[in-house]
Amino acid sequence: MAELEGEVVAEIRRILGEELEWKGAVEPSHDLLKDLQLDSLGLTVLAVGLENRFRVKLSEEDAVGITTVADLARLVSTRVVASPEVQR
């Protein structure tokens, strides 16, 4: 599971850099809103990118309690493991 979370963090870094043009560091402890300065559009781009890459579905209810990169990576990893048809 830790390896999968690392893969998700790497994808978060890629999406932030390539699609959202984030120039700074992206660490698991970073807050999505405060440290990475994501707004609702940025969060949507990030969520859709993760859904497409890992073939999972994230909902608005999932956002409750998700504040850091690590929280998001853990959520996506949990969804991947729970979804037997997912191919990485």
Secondary structure, 3 states (H helix, E strand, C coil): CHHHHHHHHHHHHHHHHHHCCCCCCCCCCCECCCCCCCCHHHHHHHHHHHHHHHCCCCCHHHHCCCCEHHHHHHHHHHHHHHCCCCCC
